[in-house]
Amino acid sequence: MKLNRIAPFGAAVAFALAGVLATPATAQDDAGSSNWTGPYIGGSLGYNWQPNNTANDIEQVYFDTNGDGQYGDIVRTPAGGNAFAPGFCNGKATSATTCSRGDREGKAAWSVMAGYDRQFGNIVVGGVIEGGQSYGSNYVSGFSTTPASYTLVRRLDWEAAARLRAGYSLNRTLIYATGGLAYGKFKNSFLTTNTANAFAENNRTEDDWGYTVGGGIDQKISDNFSIGLLYRYTRFNPNDYSVTVTQGSAPATNPFVNPASTSGQTVIGRSNEQYTTQSVRVTAAYRF
């Protein structure tokens, strides 16, 4: 994780949150002190996107042609050339020869949560568990000399997190940092314009554990109800999905199965196992 890229964004979000919530906090100073100790339930709704980073920009489809379980092999034409000389892109193929270029979708996200806070003077510490859905997908494509396109699609279907948080109470306003364990359930799929070979997908659904960090501001608008804004950075490393290519109706000299350069089949994977997201969400909670 490149903290030098994340930190400025997080700081900008924090200042923005402070500006949005400072007025309600000031207006309610006369309402008396507020204690954040106790359990709460609530939810969040917001926007999820994938960050612009080097790992995503250089991602490509990669191959295991000799069956040794190691990727990075070159798929060879019968003449010995590179069957994927046209190249790769970190996006969705729009035809057998072109790509959408760029792969940083932004989508809606929601979650439900339950937590507990305890206040010590102005310091508030606590924990929260949450779960919900994020609707983003990412793509990586390769293009062969045939020509044909091959696209691996990865979508984060469900996610959950168990986070600790620690913050500073300004009466009815709480500014906090948070971080913890994240869980993601992914759905994978494969798209190709190649109608000759046969393709078998492995581990279309996979689970992965990762981490999440962030920060936010909560504002009490009554003794039992709070609203807020939350920024989170989350990273997973799902890497179980692959596609096995066999002969199908293609000739025996097909680059994916040619016995002169393969083990009789080729396994397709993706070079970047990272799946990272950033999100900004509005939160609401009922406090007991």
DAKA-V971537 format. One line per field, one symbol per residue. ss: DSSP state (~ for helix, > for strand, _ for the rest). phi: phi as a letter, one per 40 degrees, with the letter a starting at -180 (. if undefined). burial: 1 if it has 24 or more other C-alpha atoms within 12 Angstrom, else 0. A space follows every 50 residues. Layout:
ss: ???
phi: ???
burial: ???
This chain:
ss: __~~~~~~~~~~~~~~~~~~~~~~~~~_~~~______>>>>>>>>>>>>_ ___~~~~___>>>>________>__>_____>____>>>___>_____>_ _____>>>>>>>>>>>>>>>__>>>>>>>>>>>>__>>>>>>>>___>>> >>>>>>>>>>>>>>>>>>>>__>>>>>>>>>>>>>>>>>>>>_____>>> >>__>>>>>>>>>>>>>>>>>>__>>>>>>>>>>>>_____>>>>>____ _______________>>>>>____>>>>>>>>>>>>>_
phi: .cccccdccccccccccccccccdcccbdccgcbbcchcabaaaaabbac ccacdccbcacbbbcbgcgbchcccbcdcgcccbdchbacacccacbbbc fgabcbacaaabaaaabbbbgccbbaaabaaibbbcbbbabbbccdcabb bbbbbccbaaabbcaaabcbgcbbbabaaicbbbbbbbabbaccbccbbb cbgcbababaaabiaabbbcbacbabbabbbbbbbbbcaccabcbbcgcc cccddcbdccbbchabbbbbcbccbbbbabbcbaabbc
burial: 10000100010011001100110110000000011111111111111111 10100110111111110000001111100000110011111110011110 11111011111111111110001111111111111111111111000111 11111111111111111111111111111111111111111111001110 10011111111111111111111001111111111111111111111000 00111111101111111111111111111111111110
